[in-house]
Every structure is written in structure tokens, then in C-alpha cells.
Amino acid sequence: MMNQEIEYIDESGRRILPKGFDVKKAERIMENFLNFHSLRHTTFSQVVSSLILFNTGYDGGTSSNYLCNLLGVNSGDAATLKNWKTRKGVGNNDR
């Protein structure tokens, strides 16, 4: 399996996610977390920021929204396992 490390830099040259960030690892973290936690009033953006990007220096809104997009979820949607399982076109064939 190919490692999906990415580097994303916006138009002004500011890095949005840490260099070498592994999207597949983030995807596994999110799925494992949602399998054990029911967060009815927490958004995907909040979970991504606090669970995956916390203390990386990239845990702000721009980075968390971008990562949510990479993971195939709407950043403002409730972070539920149901919403995670119905995400748009990301790895749904292997689930």
C-alpha cells in the first residue's frame, strides 16, 4: 500500500498541514475514535483539530477544514460514526 503523505501549501506559501502528513493514518485514527465515542454536538472539524492536529501548529480552522475535505467529510457536520460511514467517495469501496 502506498503511503499517502502530503504537503499542502496555500497561495501565500504558508503550509496548511505538517510536512509528511499521512492522510491514511489520520483516517484510521478518526475511524477508531468514532467507533468508541458518540459525539452528537461536536463537528468533524473540532475532532480533527483536537484529536489529529493538536499541538502540531496546524490545529486551526484552515488546516482542520482542509483535512476534513481530504477525509471526505464536511467539516461542520456532526462527528458521528453514521456520518463518517457515508462520507463522499473516500475509501468507501474497502469498507
PyMOL commands that set and color helices and strands:
alter all, ss='L'
color gray80, all
select helices_A, chain A and resi 23-36+44-52+61-71+81-85+92-94
alter helices_A, ss='H'
color red, helices_A
select strands_A, chain A and resi 5-6+21-22
alter strands_A, ss='S'
color yellow, strands_A
deselect
rebuild
show_as cartoon
